[in-house]
Amino acid sequence: MTSRPQIECSGPEPALTDRLLRSWLRCRRRAWLDRFGLASERQWNAHRALALSDQLRSFQTLLPQRPGHGEAACAAGAAGVVGLRLRGAGPQGVGLESHPSLLERIAGQSRWGAYAYRPVLARQGRRLTREARVVLALWGRLLAEHQQAPVPHGLVVAGEGRFLQRERLALASGLQHQLDESLQRLAADLAQSTPPPLVSDRKKCTLCSWRGVCDKEAAAMGHLSEVSGIGGKRREMLLEQGVTSLPDLAARDPELLAEALAAYGEQHREIAAELVAQARVQASGLPQRLGCGPVLPELAAAPGVLLYDIESDPDARDDFLHGFVVLESDGAGGWLEQSARYQPLLALQEHGEQRLWQRLQRLLARYPDWPVLHYGETEVIGLVRLAQRQGASEAEVARLRGRMVDVHARLRRHWRLPVSSYGLKTVAGWLGFAWSQKGVDGARCLLWWRQWRQWHRQGGSRGQASRYQLQRIFLYNRDDSLATWAVVRWLLAQP
């Protein structure tokens, strides 16, 4: 288990920062690792870069002029200010420090003159989270002390252009009480020699730069979250029944466990046997076949297959890339993998959806009897909805659905694997497949896409970088399709 470095220090404890508070509100363990974890074990991920990109666009819409910087900008009455460091004291005199993302000038009276400032926070997602509320409360409290004027509310923004959403958040006493309570608990966690325990539901850890550290610990201790199908609520139920680890779950009698879990609802009775069976497979490391029928009968006489993968910007509801790998059969039960061809269809919004649909129709018509293989439901949902928006008939939609084969669904129906997740990266990785670009995921691909959109019309180094980003997107998308084929190849090879 990770432990706190033993460092002798006679000075005061470091201040609690807004960055630490934000981490703690997401995960108590994350804040501890932010302060005491080894920098070499911290992995960069694209989610923070995406958040900063969204924040910049929102702020540019709110204040088109360039903001001023620091104390001098406040004294000059700039419409917007960045880079101001605020300090103060929290509960029990603990030091506080924050760096508000943006301050907006408003009517009022402060130590600088006949105006004051309020903090502005860019919201991620569609709802204002507790994390955002408490952090905004900290900014407001320290800003009020610094400008010697009250800050009764902050501003929350989301979106850009004419779609910019603005929401005033009152920084009232109830929120200030939440802030004090959070700061006290954060200070207590940071005073411990070891980090807080792993969270119950580790499915959300994909956004965390410390995921690798926690994954190793979870695997070593047989944490229940390592069992595919167990989230936070199910783990709590199992703990209440005395099931504390993966080996413990694997040793349980499924019928007795089903009776115990029935107290929480009949749906939990039904899942008990599946959880025990999954834990046993993971404990043994050996896959288990479910049933004896053919897994992919569509491929038996197919002249070839299309491997299909979509890349999306979920916030913009934009499926910006439809990638296909064209793979022919050799006519003798094998596949011409060496001659597989990648066909990307880039969906630019300025070209319109109709043009994209026409290009997809032409490609699909070129291979009329070929199954379209994809991993998960994203592709079939996206393609069918696109067809319906473009006026496809019910018969056309039915034919389209008939060609689509969800490899993930077939895998789950016919096999139980010794993996903690049935996501493509986990399953293909278990089979030995390696992506060409290390550490790349959908978030980084999305970051590259946004950078390409911003820079591709520019000359010089940025224009050149954007072209490189687009090639990396294509490579990642192609690899996702090839990873799907790695799963298909394994399924076809099983007796």
C-alpha positions, 0 to 999 in steps of 0.5 A: 500500500502507498504510504506517506513519504517521511519528510522532516519539516519544521515549517507549517503545513502546506496550504490547502489549495483549490486544486486539492479541494477539487480532487478531494471532492471527486475522490478522497484518495486522489487528493492524498496522492496529489500531495504525496504520490510519486510524480513518476507514477502519475499519468497524463490524461487528456480530460484536463486538457479538454476541460481547459479547452472548453473553459477557454471557449466559454470565457472568450464568449463571455469576455471577448477582450483579452483579460488582464493579469493579476493584481495590476489588472484588478487595480486598473479595473479590467473587465476580466482578470486571470492569474490572481492568487488568493490566500486566506485562512480556513477552519482551525487556521489552516492556510488556504490558497486558490487561483480562480480561473476568471474574475469578472468585473461587476458593479460594487465598491471594493478597495480598488474603486467603484467596482468589484469582482466575482469568480467565474467557473466553466461548468463541465457536463450538463449539471452543476456538480457539488465539486463546482459549487464548493470550489466556487464558494472557496473562490468567493470567500477568498476574493471577498477578503482580498477585495474587501467587498462581499461576493454574494454570488459567482457565475457559472458558464457553459458552452460557447457562442450564442449557445453560452449558458450563464447561471448565477450561483448564490454563495450563501451560508449553506454552501459556506458550511459545506465548504468548511466541512469539506476543508476540515475533512480534506485536512484530516485525510492529508494528515494520515500516513496512508491514503484513504481506501479505494472507492467502491465504484472504480468505473469512474476512475478512467478520468484520473491520472492516478488510475494506474496506482489504484489499479495495481493495488486493487488487483493485488488485494482482490478488490471487489470492483475488479469483478466485472459487473460489480459497481459501488452499490453491489459492492456495498451489498456484498460487504454487508453479507460478509463478502470482502474480496474477489477470492471470497466471492468465488468461494461462495455458494451462488444459491445461498448468496442469491437468497441473501441478496434477495433482501435488496430486490429480486434483480439482485437475486438473479445476478448472484450466480453470474457474479460468483461465476465471473469471480471464479473465472477471474480467479482461475484465469481460464475463459468459460464457454457458455452454450455450444452454438455458433458465435458468428454464423454470419461470417461462415459464407461471407465474402468479407467483413467491414469493421466499423468504429465511430469517433465522437465528440459527445458534448457537441453530439458530433460523430466526426469520424466513421472508420471502416476496415475492409477485410476480404475472405480467402474463400476457404475459411480464412481471411486476407488480413495482410491486404486489409484496407482502412477507409476513413469517412470524415464528417465535417459539419460544414459539409452537412449530414446529407453528404455524409449519409450519401458517402456511407450509402455508397461505401455500404453498397459497394459491399452488399453482402458483407456483415458490418462488425462493431464492438458495442452499441454506439455504431448501430445506434449512431448509424441508424439514427443518421439513416432515420434523420436522412429519411431512410425507409423502414425497410432500409433501416431494417436492412441496415440493422440486419447487417450490423453485428455487435461483437461485444454482445456476441462475446458476452452471450457465448463466453465468460472471460477472466477480465475485470471489464468487457470493454474493447481495450481490456478484452483485446489487451487480454488477447495480446493486441497492442495499439500502435500509439501507447496511452491513447484513448478516446479522450486524447483522440477527441483533443486531437480532433478539436485541435485539428478543427482549430488549426487546420486552416492555419499555416506554419507549425500549427497547420503542420501539427494539425495534419499530424493530429488528423493522421493520429486520429485515423491510426487510433480509429483503425486500431480500434477496428483491428482490435475488434477483429482480434476479438473476432479472430479469437472467437472464430478459433475456439472449438 
